[in-house]
Amino acid sequence: MDQKQQIVTKAKDLFMRYGIKSVSMDDLARELGVSKKTLYQFVENKADLIEQIFAEHLAHEKQLLSQYKHDATNAIDEILKIARHMIRELRTFSVTVMYDLQKYYRSTWRLLHNVHEQYFFHIIKDNLERGIAEGVYRQDITPDVVAKLYISKSSSVADQECFPTKDYPVDELFIEHMNYHLNGIVSQKGRETMAASLTAWAEETN
């Protein structure tokens, strides 16, 4: 791992544990055992560092989603792999991190939010088209519309004001979310596949 990657990796670890606002560049330099001057050889400032962290995160996420699609036995299996990934993401990103991003680093937050939603929209739309072709989703659904509805519902599940974690555990929320989504789109052929996949998915998720 080169020095720039060490900086990005350590910063991400500190931000996830303590929140973005709470960790200064001095803190990061001290943790890495380097001077601030050395840090600024690789990043312009804290905002630039945050952008680099999330750009790397998005790139890694795209690789994972591509792999899920490749490995999935069918569209239902793929969407459940995606949902498991989203649960892990919500567990990783604390409420404090998301709050700090929204309040203090609006440009990065908007970039992350917009790219995330746009990319996920295409992933879900492709999944819907795959499921229709496989016969496990209904032929009469409109992938473009249903994909947007899925993204909107997913955002609501992640909304702390709507579903505070202390009252609504992430795992339970996503199980309900996937039940709701799949029951609205599966064909008769897909129902048996869905029932078996959801049971296995819920057990693995827990």
Backbone as a ProteinNet text record, in pm:
[ID]
protein_1_A
[PRIMARY]
MDQKQQIVTKAKDLFMRYGIKSVSMDDLARELGVSKKTLYQFVENKADLIEQIFAEHLAHEKQLLSQYKHDATNAIDEILKIARHMIRELRTFSVTVMYDLQKYYRSTWRLLHNVHEQYFFHIIKDNLERGIAEGVYRQDITPDVVAKLYISKSSSVADQECFPTKDYPVDELFIEHMNYHLNGIVSQKGRETMAASLTAWAEETN
[TERTIARY]
84.4	0	88.4	68.9	150.9	102.3	178.6	149.9	15.5	-18.6	-147.9	-262	-251.8	-356.4	-364	-249.7	-248.9	-324.7	-305.3	-373	-524.2	-565.7	-709.1	-772.6	-703.8	-757.1	-768.4	-664.2	-665.8	-770.6	-781.2	-880.5	-1021.6	-1047.8	-1180.4	-1211.8	-1114.7	-1133.3	-1165.2	-1091.6	-1114.3	-1249.6	-1284.2	-1412.6	-1529.6	-1517.5	-1626.5	-1642.3	-1532	-1538.9	-1582.1	-1535	-1555.4	-1637.9	-1671.4	-1741	-1641.6	-1687.6	-1598	-1553.8	-1648.2	-1617	-1519.8	-1530.1	-1450.3	-1303.3	-1271.6	-1133.9	-1069.2	-963.4	-892.2	-775.6	-718.3	-599.1	-482.2	-480.4	-378	-393.6	-518.8	-545.3	-496.7	-527.5	-488.9	-336.7	-268.8	-122.6	-62.3	-118.4	-68	-89.2	-204.8	-234.5	-141.7	-107.7	-21.1	127.2	157	296.4	371.4	299.1	362.6	328.5	391.8	361.7	242.7	180.1	72.1	124	249	308.9	308.8	336.9	335.7	195.1	95.5	-43.9	-79.8	-37.9	-76.9	2.2	92.5	155.9	63.2	-35.9	-125	-269.3	-309.4	-445.3	-437.2	-530.7	-529.3	-574.8	-678.1	-736	-827.5	-896.4	-983.3	-1097.9	-1154.1	-1263.9	-1219.2	-1098.3	-1043.5	-1022.9	-975.8	-956.2	-1088.5	-1192.6	-1324.4	-1376.1	-1356.7	-1398.6	-1325.5	-1196	-1117.3	-1165.6	-1197.5	-1246.8	-1374.2	-1467.2	-1596.4	-1591.2	-1500	-1481.3	-1429.1	-1335.3	-1282.1	-1390.7	-1472.6	-1581.2	-1680.8	-1717.8	-1812.3	-1754.7	-1626.9	-1562.9	-1564.2	-1535.3	-1537	-1678.3	-1775.6	-1914.7	-1959.2	-1919	-1955.2	-1896.9	-1774.8	-1712.9	-1791.3	-1833	-1909	-2042.3	-2113.2	-2244.3	-2233.3	-2127	-2103.3	-2078.4	-2004.9	-1977	-2103.2	-2189.3	-2316	-2399.2	-2405.3	-2482.8	-2427.2	-2295.6	-2229.7	-2253.2	-2248.2	-2258	-2400.6	-2499.2	-2637.7	-2694.7	-2771	-2831.7	-2953.4	-3016.3	-3131.1	-3151	-3250.8	-3273.3	-3307.9	-3382.4	-3420.7	-3298.3	-3213.9	-3089.9	-3004.1	-2998	-2918.3	-2971.3	-3102.5	-3157.3	-3139.7	-3139.5	-3117.9	-2970.3	-2880.2	-2738.3	-2717.3	-2786	-2777.2	-2831	-2943.7	-3003.5	-2911.6	-2844.6	-2750.4	-2634.7	-2591.8	-2486	-2531.7	-2654.8	-2706.3	-2715.5	-2750	-2753.3	-2613.6	-2513.4	-2375.8	-2333.7	-2375.7	-2342.1	-2401.1	-2526	-2591.6	-2528.8	-2478.5	-2410	-2274.4	-2209.4	-2075.5	-2079.7	-2173	-2180.8	-2270	-2206.5	-2281.7	-2368.8	-2466	-2553.7	-2470.8	-2367.8	-2282.7	-2211	-2158.5	-2088.4	-2181.8	-2300.4	-2394.6	-2440.4	-2460.4	-2499.7	-2389.7	-2265.3	-2152.4	-2138	-2155.3	-2145.8	-2252	-2375.5	-2485.3	-2470	-2418.9	-2412.4	-2286.7	-2172.7	-2045.8	-1978.8	-2019.3	-1956.7	-2066.1	-2147.2	-2266.3	-2233.6	-2126.2	-2094.5	-2061.7	-1985	-1952.8	-2077.2	-2160.9	-2285.9	-2374.8	-2389.9	-2474.1	-2416.6	-2283.1	-2218.7	-2242	-2216.8	-2235.4	-2379.6	-2471.3	-2613.6	-2660.3	-2622.3	-2668.3	-2608.7	-2476.5	-2411.7	-2465.7	-2481.4	-2531.7	-2670.3	-2758.9	-2895.7	-2899.5	-2823.6	-2824.1	-2769.9	-2661.4	-2602	-2694.5	-2750.5	-2840.8	-2966.5	-3011	-3128	-3102.6	-2986.8	-2955.4	-2936.4	-2878.7	-2862	-2998.6	-3090.6	-3223.7	-3303.4	-3292.8	-3364.6	-3316.1	-3185.3	-3129.6	-3177.5	-3185.7	-3232.7	-3378.3	-3459.1	-3600	-3613.3	-3533.5	-3536.9	-3487.6	-3388.4	-3339.3	-3448.6	-3516.1	-3621.2	-3737.8	-3771.9	-3878.6	-3836.2	-3712.6	-3660.8	-3655.2	-3623.2	-3615.8	-3752.2	-3853	-3988.4	-4020	-3927	-3952.9	-4019.5	-4019.1	-4091.4	-4207.4	-4309.2	-4425.6	-4388.2	-4456.4	-4430.8	-4489.3	-4585.6	-4656.5	-4599	-4485.4	-4426.6	-4343.1	-4327.9	-4247.3	-4116.6	-4006.1	-3879.3	-3836.2	-3852	-3811	-3884.1	-4014.2	-4096.3	-4067.7	-4064.6	-4043.7	-3905.2	-3805	-3669.3	-3667.8	-3737.6	-3743.9	-3817.4	-3922.5	-3995.2	-3906	-3826	-3735.8	-3633.5	-3573.5	-3473.3	-3535.3	-3656.7	-3725.9	-3752.8	-3798.4	-3825.9	-3697.4	-3590.5	-3461.7	-3411.6	-3430.1	-3389.7	-3469.9	-3597	-3681.3	-3635.8	-3596.7	-3548.8	-3423.7	-3340.1	-3215	-3234.3	-3355.3	-3383.8	-3402.2	-3311.2	-3315.2	-3435.5	-3486.6	-3604.5	-3728	-3732.4	-3846.9	-3837	-3717.2	-3695.3	-3569.9	-3577.7	-3459.8	-3413.8	-3282	-3225.1	-3264.2	-3278.3	-3311.6	-3450.1	-3537.6	-3673	-3692.5	-3611.3	-3627.8	-3492.9	-3457.7	-3330.4	-3318.2	-3199.6	-3175.6	-3212.9	-3174.3	-3201.9	-3351.9	-3429	-3573.5	-3637.1	-3589.1	-3642.1	-3621	-3500.6	-3471.7	-3541.9	-3566.3	-3645.3	-3787.1	-3844.5	-3977.3	-3974	-3870.1	-3854	-3849.7	-3770.4	-3758.6	-3885.9	-3952.5	-4082.3	-4181	-4183.8	-4275	-4242.9	-4115.6	-4072.5	-4098.8	-4052.2	-4063.1	-4207	-4287.4	-4426.8	-4504.6	-4454.8	-4521.7	-4480.5	-4368.7	-4318.9	-4302.2	-4300.1	-4273.6	-4392.7	-4360.3	-4462.1	-4499.3	-4594.6	-4630	-4510.4	-4436	-4316.1	-4212.5	-4206.3	-4105.8	-4138.5	-4264.2	-4303.9	-4231.3	-4216.2	-4145.1	-3998.3	-3939.4	-3800.2	-3785.6	-3880.1	-3875.3	-3886	-3978.9	-4000.1	-3874	-3812.3	-3691.2	-3575.2	-3562.9	-3451.9	-3464.4	-3585.6	-3606	-3576.6	-3618.1	-3592.2	-3441.7	-3370.5	-3224.7	-3157.7	-3205.8	-3148.5	-3165.5	-3286.9	-3312.6	-3224.3	-3204.4	-3118.8	-2972.7	-2925.2	-2786.6	-2766.7	-2867.2	-2858.6	-2852.7	-2929.2	-2929.4	-2805.2
-119.2	0	124.8	215.6	336.2	437.2	545	638.8	708.9	743.7	808.7	716.1	589	492.8	472.8	474.7	463.4	579.4	698.4	817.3	804.6	767	753.4	644.7	532.2	419.6	455.1	516.9	554.7	662.2	759.1	865.7	807.8	716.9	655.4	581.3	508.3	434.2	529.1	638.3	735.2	804.8	843.8	910.4	819	691.3	597.3	572.5	578.7	553.3	674.5	793.2	911.8	1023.4	1006.6	1113.8	1201.6	1267.3	1348	1474.9	1544.3	1672.4	1655.9	1543.7	1522.8	1493.8	1452.6	1414.8	1526.8	1584	1692	1635.1	1717.3	1675.3	1652	1726	1701.3	1561.1	1523	1389.1	1282.6	1304.2	1206.8	1196.4	1311	1310.5	1235.2	1258.9	1193	1041.8	999	855.7	787	860.1	803.5	816	901.6	923.1	1004.3	1098.5	1185.2	1330.2	1422.3	1563.6	1604.9	1718.5	1769.7	1807.8	1851.7	1887.3	1766.9	1650.4	1528.3	1498.2	1517.1	1494.8	1581.3	1706.9	1801.9	1783.6	1689.2	1651.2	1563.2	1502.5	1408	1457.6	1547.7	1603.7	1754.7	1827.3	1972.6	2018.7	1953.1	1989.2	1875.2	1896.7	1791.4	1759.7	1863.2	1841.9	1755.3	1780.5	1700.7	1556.2	1537.7	1403.2	1327.7	1395.9	1333.5	1293.6	1380.5	1348.1	1224.8	1216	1100.5	971.4	980.4	862.8	809.8	899.7	854.4	819.3	879.8	840.4	696.2	665.3	528.7	431.3	476.4	391.6	358.8	459.2	437.3	343	358	270.4	125.3	106.4	-28.1	-85.3	-1.3	-45.5	-91	-18.4	-56.1	-192.9	-218.9	-348.9	-460.4	-435.9	-536.6	-567.1	-462.1	-481.7	-555.9	-528.7	-600.8	-748.7	-776.1	-915	-986.7	-916.5	-977	-1019.6	-931.9	-962.5	-1086.3	-1094.5	-1207.8	-1338	-1331.2	-1452.1	-1500.5	-1410.5	-1444.9	-1550.2	-1643.3	-1749.5	-1699.3	-1592.1	-1532.2	-1390.9	-1319.7	-1180	-1165.2	-1260.4	-1253.7	-1269.3	-1364.2	-1383.6	-1256.8	-1193.4	-1071.4	-958	-934.4	-822.2	-844.7	-969.9	-998.7	-979.7	-1009.1	-980.4	-829.4	-753.5	-607.8	-557.1	-611.5	-569.7	-600.6	-716.7	-750.8	-651.1	-610.8	-509.7	-377.5	-337.8	-211.7	-215	-329.6	-344.7	-324.5	-386.2	-369.1	-222.3	-153.3	-12.7	70.9	46.1	122.2	92.9	-27.6	-60.7	9.7	24	84.4	234.6	300.3	445.7	486.3	538.1	578.1	699.3	720.3	837	964.7	965.9	1084.4	1118.9	1017	1040.2	1102.3	1046.8	1098.3	1239.2	1264	1398.1	1499.8	1464.7	1554.5	1584.9	1482.5	1503	1602	1578.9	1664.4	1808.3	1826.8	1960.6	2037.9	1971.1	2042.7	2023.5	1920.7	1893.6	1866.1	1968	1954.5	1909.9	1964	1928.3	1780.1	1728.1	1585	1501.4	1546.5	1475.9	1468.8	1582.1	1583.8	1492.8	1497.2	1410.4	1264.2	1227.4	1089.7	1045.3	1130.9	1097.8	1082.1	1177.5	1175.1	1059.2	1039.9	930.2	796.8	784.9	661.7	629	727.8	703.9	674.4	749.6	728.3	590.3	552.3	422.5	308.9	323.7	220.3	209.6	322	319.3	225.9	237.1	152.4	6.3	-14.9	-151.4	-217.6	-145.1	-200.8	-217.8	-121.2	-133.3	-255.5	-275.5	-392.9	-522	-519.7	-637.7	-668.3	-564.9	-584.3	-642.1	-590.3	-640.9	-786.5	-816.4	-954.3	-1046.7	-1003.4	-1086.2	-1110.3	-1008.8	-1024.7	-1127.6	-1115.6	-1209.4	-1352.6	-1366.1	-1499.6	-1554.9	-1469.5	-1513.6	-1514.9	-1464.3	-1463.5	-1333.2	-1231.3	-1106.4	-1095.7	-1021.8	-1003.6	-932.5	-970.4	-911.9	-771.1	-736.5	-609.1	-494.4	-514.6	-404.7	-316	-189.5	-93.5	-71.9	-130.2	-124	16.3	112.9	250	304.5	283.3	334.8	258.1	125.8	43.7	67.1	88.7	116.8	246.3	348.5	475.1	458.6	378.9	352.4	279	184.7	109.6	202.9	290.3	384.4	476.2	523.1	612.4	542.2	417.9	342.6	313.8	282.6	255.2	377.6	495.6	619.9	640.3	604.5	618.3	524	403	305.6	357.6	431.2	483.5	616.5	670.6	800.3	784.8	842.8	829.7	899.8	1002.3	1070	982.7	912.3	825	693	634.5	505.8	510.7	572.7	576.5	435.6	414.7	282	222.5	307.3	255.8	191.2	231.1	175	73.7	87.4	2.1	-55	-175	-235.6	-245.7	-215.8	-213.7	-346.3	-457.9	-588.6	-610.2	-580.2	-600.3	-509.2	-386	-292	-342.7	-392.2	-435.9	-565.5	-650.1	-770.6	-730.1	-632.5	-581.7	-515.3	-437.3	-366.7	-465.7	-572	-668.5	-750.4	-782.1	-850.7	-766.3	-637.7	-544.1	-533	-515.7	-498.7	-625	-738.4	-860.9	-907.7	-894.1	-936.6	-854.4	-734.4	-651.6	-681.2	-753.7	-770.2	-915.1	-1011.2	-1148.6	-1207.9	-1294.9	-1370.3	-1493.8	-1570.6	-1694.1	-1787.8	-1791.1	-1875.3	-1831.1	-1699.7	-1646.6	-1662.8	-1697.4	-1702.3	-1810.9	-1925.7	-2033.6	-1996.9	-1939.8	-1895.8	-1789.5	-1695.5	-1587.2	-1639.4	-1729.9	-1782	-1849.1	-1934	-2004.1	-1906.6	-1811.5	-1716.3	-1621.9	-1575.3	-1483.1	-1549.1	-1675	-1747.4	-1762.4	-1803.4	-1819.7	-1685.7	-1582.8	-1448.1	-1393.3	-1410	-1360.5	-1430.2	-1561.7	-1636.9	-1590.9	-1568.6	-1525.7	-1383.1	-1298.9	-1159.5	-1148.2	-1232.5	-1231.2	-1302.7
0	0	0	-99.8	-104.9	-0.2	15.1	123.8	106.2	-16.7	-39.4	-0.2	-38.1	-3	147.8	214.9	360.5	424	369.6	421.9	403.8	284	254.8	341.9	354.9	432.9	581.2	637.2	778.3	804	714.4	731.5	730.5	638.8	632.2	761.5	812.1	936.9	1053.2	1062.8	1170.9	1156.7	1034.9	1011.9	1046.8	1009.5	1037.1	1187.1	1259.7	1404	1484.5	1445.1	1529.4	1465.1	1336.7	1266.9	1193.5	1089.7	1006.1	1077.6	1139.5	1202.7	1319.9	1389.9	1511	1482.9	1360.4	1326.7	1245.5	1298.1	1228.4	1147.8	1064.8	990.2	1086.2	1196.3	1299.3	1357.4	1385.1	1438.1	1340.2	1212.6	1110.6	1099.2	1098.8	1090.4	1208.9	1327.5	1448	1440	1392.8	1380.8	1281	1176	1072.2	1106	1203.6	1239.5	1136.3	1070.9	971.2	1003.6	934.4	953.7	867.3	903.3	820.5	682	677.1	549.1	455.1	511.7	431.8	381.1	468.1	427.3	308.1	314.2	210.2	80.1	79.3	-46.4	-129.9	-61	-127.9	-138.7	-50.5	-55	-36.5	-97.7	-86.5	51.2	104.1	232.8	278	386.2	439.6	343.7	281.3	186.7	69.1	20.2	-89.7	-46.2	75.4	129.4	135.7	181.8	191.5	53.6	-45	-181.5	-233	-204.3	-248.9	-182.7	-54.3	19.4	-44	-71.6	-123.2	-271.7	-345.8	-485.3	-490.8	-402	-394	-350.4	-255.4	-205.7	-317.5	-395.9	-505.1	-610.6	-640.6	-738.9	-691.1	-562.7	-504.9	-505.9	-476.4	-474.1	-613.4	-716.3	-853.3	-889.5	-845.4	-870.5	-803.7	-679.2	-605.3	-673	-713.9	-775.3	-908	-981.5	-1106.1	-1078	-970.4	-932.7	-887.6	-812.7	-768.5	-888.9	-989	-1108.8	-1178.5	-1185.8	-1251.7	-1175.6	-1042.8	-960.4	-936.8	-951.7	-917.8	-1012.2	-957.2	-1037.7	-1114.5	-1065.4	-1133.8	-1080.2	-1132.4	-1093.6	-946.2	-893.5	-752.3	-663.7	-697.9	-623.6	-629.5	-745.4	-760.3	-672.9	-673	-596.7	-446.8	-404.3	-262.6	-224.5	-316.5	-291.9	-279.5	-362.7	-356.4	-224	-180.6	-54.1	63.4	60.4	167.1	169.6	51.8	41.4	103.8	77.8	130.9	283.2	338.1	483.7	541.3	477.1	524	516.6	410.8	396	508.9	541.4	647.6	783.9	800.7	925.6	934	818	813.2	834.6	764.7	772.1	888.8	992.4	1111.2	1082	1167.8	1156.2	1161.9	1245.9	1261.2	1131.2	1062	936	833.3	818.8	720.5	757.8	886	930.9	900.3	932.4	907	758.4	676.1	531.1	483.5	526.8	482.2	530.2	652.2	710.2	671.9	670.5	654.2	517.2	445.2	315.2	212.2	188.2	105	-38.1	-96.1	-234.7	-247.7	-150.3	-152.7	-127.9	-36.6	-7.6	-131.8	-201.2	-321.5	-429.4	-445.6	-544.2	-510.5	-386.3	-341	-359.9	-315.9	-322.7	-467.3	-553.6	-692.3	-771.5	-758.5	-830.4	-782.5	-651.7	-591.7	-646.7	-645.8	-690.4	-840.7	-919.3	-1064.1	-1098.8	-1033.6	-1063.1	-1018.5	-897.6	-847.6	-933.5	-987.2	-1074.9	-1192.9	-1256.1	-1371.5	-1330.1	-1212.4	-1162.3	-1141.9	-1077.8	-1049.8	-1178.4	-1268.5	-1396.2	-1473.6	-1479	-1546.7	-1480.3	-1348.2	-1275.1	-1310.5	-1321.3	-1356.7	-1497.6	-1589.7	-1727	-1732.6	-1650.6	-1643	-1590.9	-1484.6	-1425.6	-1519.9	-1599.2	-1698.2	-1802.7	-1850.5	-1951.7	-1898.1	-1769.4	-1707.6	-1672.8	-1673.3	-1640.6	-1492.4	-1408.7	-1263.9	-1218.4	-1304.5	-1278.2	-1376.6	-1338.5	-1424.1	-1554.5	-1660.3	-1791.7	-1805.4	-1718.3	-1735	-1651.7	-1584.3	-1507.9	-1601	-1561.5	-1637.6	-1562.4	-1610.5	-1536.6	-1495.1	-1583.1	-1552.9	-1430.3	-1425.9	-1314.7	-1186.5	-1195.5	-1076.4	-1017.3	-1102.2	-1053.4	-972.9	-1021.6	-948.2	-815.2	-815.2	-690.3	-590.1	-639.6	-552.2	-488.8	-568.6	-518.2	-414.1	-441.1	-347.6	-215.1	-221.6	-98.3	-21.9	-94.6	-29.8	45.8	-12.7	53.9	181.8	178.1	297.5	408.2	370.2	468.3	538.3	465.5	522	594.7	591.6	653.3	803.9	880.6	1026.5	1088.5	1024.1	1077.5	1060.1	949.5	922.4	999.7	997	1063.1	1150.3	1269.3	1357.5	1394.1	1388.5	1411	1545.5	1646.9	1780.6	1783.8	1691.9	1687.2	1574.8	1468.9	1351.2	1308.1	1353.9	1314.5	1162.2	1112.2	967.7	901.6	963	903.1	883.3	986.8	979.3	875	867.6	769	627.1	598.5	462.2	427.2	524.8	498.1	457.1	529.6	494.1	356.3	333.3	206	89.6	103.9	-4.1	-21.9	87.5	77.9	-2	31.9	-33.3	-182.5	-214.2	-352.9	-435.5	-386.7	-465.2	-481.8	-377.4	-388.9	-491.3	-518.7	-618.6	-761.4	-781.5	-917.9	-964.1	-871.5	-915.8	-989.8	-1083.7	-1157	-1075.3	-1126	-1057.8	-1053	-1164.3	-1170.5	-1067.9	-1044.8	-953.9	-807.2	-775	-633.5	-556.2	-616	-545.9	-527.5	-630.4	-621.2	-513.9	-510.9	-413.5	-270.5	-246.5	-111.6	-58.4	-140.2	-97.7	-80.1	-172.5	-167.3	-48.8	-20.8	90.7	224	237.8	362.4	385	282.1	292.6	316.8	249.1	261.8	402.9	458.9	594.7	697.3	677.5	770.6	760.4	639.1	619.9	670.5	650.9	692.6	843.8	911.4	1057.7	1109.6
[MASK]
++++++++++++++++++++++++++++++++++++++++++++++++++++++++++++++++++++++++++++++++++++++++++++++++++++++++++++++++++++++++++++++++++++++++++++++++++++++++++++++++++++++++++++++++++++++++++++++++++++++++++++++

